[in-house]
Amino acid sequence: MDLSGNTVLITGGSSGIGLALVERFLKAGNEVIITGRRADALADVKRRFPAVVTEVSDSGSAADRVSLVATLTERFPGLNVVINNAGVQRKVDLLQSEPWEDTRAEIAINLEGPIHMASLWLPHLLRQARPVLMNVSSGLAFVPMAAVPVYSATKAALHSYTLSLRHQLRKTPVTVIEVIPPAVHSNLGGSHAFGVPTDEYADSVMKQLGEGRLEVTYQFSEKTSQASRAEADEMFKRINPAD
Ligand SMILES: NC(=O)c1ccc[n+]([C@@H]2O[C@H](COP(=O)([O-])OP(=O)(O)OC[C@H]3O[C@@H](n4cnc5c(N)ncnc54)[C@H](OP(=O)(O)O)[C@@H]3O)[C@@H](O)[C@H]2O)c1
């Protein structure tokens, strides 16, 4: 994709990978709009990057998605890049039942959100000259981490959906991109202080986007996304040791 001259929406742009992309898209000469649930976190980003437009909006809420798209299509008729980045990750012990609302909320943010956003944004994107729809999945879409079972399942489903979306849009101008991160230093799950440094990772994402990659992978996620079933089974054993 062209890395400049776009109007870019990044959901969940106040932290981690989203925030690192905000910085880079701004620097490359794009108008950037971000969402998040916490107004204070968005205000912090606005202080650092006054050009950013912020909107409090919950990707897990259908009503919020509808009103976000209505507001932004009116305010930014040239918005041409939608990045479904917002996501949450929870450790879940499947032997302990939890309130369904907790499970449902994770599915709503990670999976319903991007699917609904694609449906809401497509009529608008089809009218743009260089439209891009980007979903942020995970290396765990291909090899699940059993401690985060709902998360891993939502990302596997998001990968599947993105393949279908790309196929169905193949005769349209919309470029469908899947960003498949490995473990990256961020606030995912409360604290994700391990993995690839965020800046190193975001630099690679921008480079790969500029090269026209439709599946943006890095290190661990390059391996999981390309693995044979036997290799994936081996990786599963490595990341989910049986004590
Ligand atoms: N870091 C990793 O190792 C890793 C690996 C693979 C994939 N990913 C994916 O990368 C994406 C970004 O994650 P990250 O690691 O950068 O996490 P992060 O540091 O926790 O950032 C998540 C961002 O999303 C926002 N967000 C969360 N729930 C939201 C909701 N319901 N509506 C709107 N915004 C919401 C958060 O702001 P609020 O809390 O204020 O809403 C925050 O700005 C996620 O989709 C994640 O699954 C990350």
The ligand as an SDF file (V2000), in Angstrom:
LIG
                    3D

 48 52  0  0  0  0  0  0  0  0999 V2000
    1.4220   -7.5450   21.7590 N   0  0  0  0  0  0  0  0  0  0  0  0
    1.4160   -8.7520   21.2540 C   0  0  0  0  0  0  0  0  0  0  0  0
    2.2490   -9.5920   21.6320 O   0  0  0  0  0  0  0  0  0  0  0  0
    0.4340   -9.1280   20.1810 C   0  0  0  0  0  0  0  0  0  0  0  0
    0.6330  -10.3410   19.5110 C   0  0  0  0  0  0  0  0  0  0  0  0
   -0.2660  -10.7100   18.5260 C   0  0  0  0  0  0  0  0  0  0  0  0
   -1.3420   -9.8850   18.2210 C   0  0  0  0  0  0  0  0  0  0  0  0
   -1.5140   -8.7220   18.8920 N   0  0  0  0  0  0  0  0  0  0  0  0
   -2.6830   -7.8980   18.5560 C   0  0  0  0  0  0  0  0  0  0  0  0
   -2.2890   -6.5740   18.3150 O   0  0  0  0  0  0  0  0  0  0  0  0
   -3.3930   -5.7020   18.5950 C   0  0  0  0  0  0  0  0  0  0  0  0
   -2.9040   -4.5700   19.4730 C   0  0  0  0  0  0  0  0  0  0  0  0
   -2.5300   -5.1130   20.7380 O   0  0  0  0  0  0  0  0  0  0  0  0
   -1.3630   -4.5130   21.6440 P   0  0  0  0  0  0  0  0  0  0  0  0
   -0.4370   -5.6150   21.9370 O   0  0  0  0  0  0  0  0  0  0  0  0
   -0.8510   -3.2660   21.0730 O   0  0  0  0  0  0  0  0  0  0  0  0
   -2.2000   -4.2720   23.0020 O   0  0  0  0  0  0  0  0  0  0  0  0
   -2.3370   -3.0240   23.9730 P   0  0  0  0  0  0  0  0  0  0  0  0
   -1.0200   -2.3990   24.2430 O   0  0  0  0  0  0  0  0  0  0  0  0
   -3.1310   -3.5430   25.1240 O   0  0  0  0  0  0  0  0  0  0  0  0
   -3.2160   -2.0000   23.1360 O   0  0  0  0  0  0  0  0  0  0  0  0
   -4.5600   -2.2800   22.8440 C   0  0  0  0  0  0  0  0  0  0  0  0
   -5.2380   -1.0120   22.3770 C   0  0  0  0  0  0  0  0  0  0  0  0
   -6.5780   -1.3520   22.0100 O   0  0  0  0  0  0  0  0  0  0  0  0
   -7.4930   -0.5560   22.7490 C   0  0  0  0  0  0  0  0  0  0  0  0
   -8.6740   -1.3570   22.9950 N   0  0  0  0  0  0  0  0  0  0  0  0
   -8.7830   -2.4990   23.7030 C   0  0  0  0  0  0  0  0  0  0  0  0
  -10.0540   -2.8880   23.7170 N   0  0  0  0  0  0  0  0  0  0  0  0
  -10.7410   -1.9720   22.9990 C   0  0  0  0  0  0  0  0  0  0  0  0
  -12.0980   -1.8150   22.6760 C   0  0  0  0  0  0  0  0  0  0  0  0
  -13.0260   -2.6610   23.1130 N   0  0  0  0  0  0  0  0  0  0  0  0
  -12.4560   -0.7630   21.8990 N   0  0  0  0  0  0  0  0  0  0  0  0
  -11.5480    0.1150   21.4750 C   0  0  0  0  0  0  0  0  0  0  0  0
  -10.2490    0.0370   21.7800 N   0  0  0  0  0  0  0  0  0  0  0  0
   -9.8690   -1.0030   22.5410 C   0  0  0  0  0  0  0  0  0  0  0  0
   -6.7480   -0.1490   24.0220 C   0  0  0  0  0  0  0  0  0  0  0  0
   -7.2500    1.0480   24.5830 O   0  0  0  0  0  0  0  0  0  0  0  0
   -8.4200    1.0030   25.7040 P   0  0  0  0  0  0  0  0  0  0  0  0
   -8.0150   -0.0260   26.7140 O   0  0  0  0  0  0  0  0  0  0  0  0
   -8.4690    2.3880   26.2430 O   0  0  0  0  0  0  0  0  0  0  0  0
   -9.6790    0.6480   25.0000 O   0  0  0  0  0  0  0  0  0  0  0  0
   -5.3460    0.0640   23.4510 C   0  0  0  0  0  0  0  0  0  0  0  0
   -5.2730    1.3150   22.8310 O   0  0  0  0  0  0  0  0  0  0  0  0
   -4.4630   -6.5830   19.2510 C   0  0  0  0  0  0  0  0  0  0  0  0
   -5.4230   -6.9480   18.2920 O   0  0  0  0  0  0  0  0  0  0  0  0
   -3.6880   -7.8090   19.6800 C   0  0  0  0  0  0  0  0  0  0  0  0
   -4.4840   -8.9580   19.7790 O   0  0  0  0  0  0  0  0  0  0  0  0
   -0.6490   -8.3230   19.8590 C   0  0  0  0  0  0  0  0  0  0  0  0
  1  2  1  0
  2  3  2  0
  2  4  1  0
  4  5  1  0
  4 48  2  0
  5  6  2  0
  6  7  1  0
  7  8  2  0
  8  9  1  0
  8 48  1  0
  9 10  1  0
  9 46  1  0
 10 11  1  0
 11 12  1  0
 11 44  1  0
 12 13  1  0
 13 14  1  0
 14 15  2  0
 14 16  1  0
 14 17  1  0
 17 18  1  0
 18 19  2  0
 18 20  1  0
 18 21  1  0
 21 22  1  0
 22 23  1  0
 23 24  1  0
 23 42  1  0
 24 25  1  0
 25 26  1  0
 25 36  1  0
 26 27  1  0
 26 35  1  0
 27 28  2  0
 28 29  1  0
 29 30  1  0
 29 35  2  0
 30 31  1  0
 30 32  2  0
 32 33  1  0
 33 34  2  0
 34 35  1  0
 36 37  1  0
 36 42  1  0
 37 38  1  0
 38 39  2  0
 38 40  1  0
 38 41  1  0
 42 43  1  0
 44 45  1  0
 44 46  1  0
 46 47  1  0
M  CHG  2   8   1  16  -1
M  END
$$$$
